[in-house]
Amino acid sequence: MSGDRTLLLVLFEMILLVLLGPLLTGIIQKLKARLQSRQGAGVIQPYYDLIKLLNKGTVQADTASGFYRSIPVLVLVATVAAGALIPVVRAGPPAFPLGDALMLLGLLSLARFLTAVSALDAGGAFGGMGASREMTIAPLVEPVLMMVVFSVALSAGTTELGALEAHRGSSWILSWNAADFLGLAAMLVLLPAETGRIPVDNPDTHLELTMLHEGMLLEHSGPGLGCMMLASHTRQIVTLGLAAALFFPIGPVDTGATGFLLGAGAFVVKILVLAVYLALVESSYAKLRLFQVPQYLGIGFVCALMALALRIL
């Protein structure tokens, strides 16, 4: 079909997501600073941080195994591979079967698992605490994300994100029903948790009483920490891209240059809207206590379950 995405286009979209990941983080940080009446750092500050880390040396715990040094690269590879499954500039299935939304969630889960393993391997107290907290939150988020994917995929008959976007077409907003609104509500609840932001986590602190994801990165340094940070930036934009593909399939399916530019522009607009949402949530709410997080995520579970039930019934 005319909307098929070639392997070259898929690779271009994957590289584009990796390059734009730090910029998205900088934009969210800048929005938060403005909402909190602060000047804040520039939107390209995450790029400077990555360059600084890549030029530093590596310090490794004596208790870490030989596998510890390779984990940051594996985490980055798994996250980047997940980015290859996100349609960016064009809707439609890829010319080569690379995977679907379930594989995307599996790759993100693999990256989370490897990050927790590295924190435990180092033998530090903070790393072990951060890993245990992260593994406590993950089972409350990942199954609900799968339910959200299923609730949307049942109407399209596929879990491949590009084909799902093409199936819903440009008149998607006119065909929304209660299941779509409930699925979107569940996704909006899960986005702060999956991206490691308030009210579930706080990416701007290293306090032992509040950190989850950041606690697992304390034992890394130099290029290893740079790979972990780049993986976090990429994971964030991939998660927002997943939400955009499921609920806002705006973009042309034609193969011309005009369609390419319109698709890229539509993707940028969708990601910026979701970035503003994350910034507003972080600036409006305080971080929840760890034992209150399941109650918060339970809202997403109920919405996703109802959306899936309405699709089935």
Buried (B, 14 or more C-beta within 10 A) or exposed (E): EEBBBEEEBBEBBBEBBBEBBBBBBBBBBBBBBEBEEEEBBEBEBBBEBBEEBBEEEEEBBEEBEEEBBEBBBBBBBBBBBBBBBBBBBBBBBBEEEBBBBBBBBBBBBBBBBBBBBBBBBBBBEBBBBBBBBBBBBBEBBBEBBBBBBBBBBBBBEBBBBBBBBBBBEEEBEEEEEEBBBBBBBBBBBBBBBBBBBBBBBBBEEEEEEBBBBBBBBBBBBBBBBBBBBBBBBBBBBBBBBBBBBBBBBBBBBBBEEEBBEBBBEBBBEBBBEBBBBBBEBBBEEEBBEBEEBEEBBEBBBBBBBBBBEBBEE
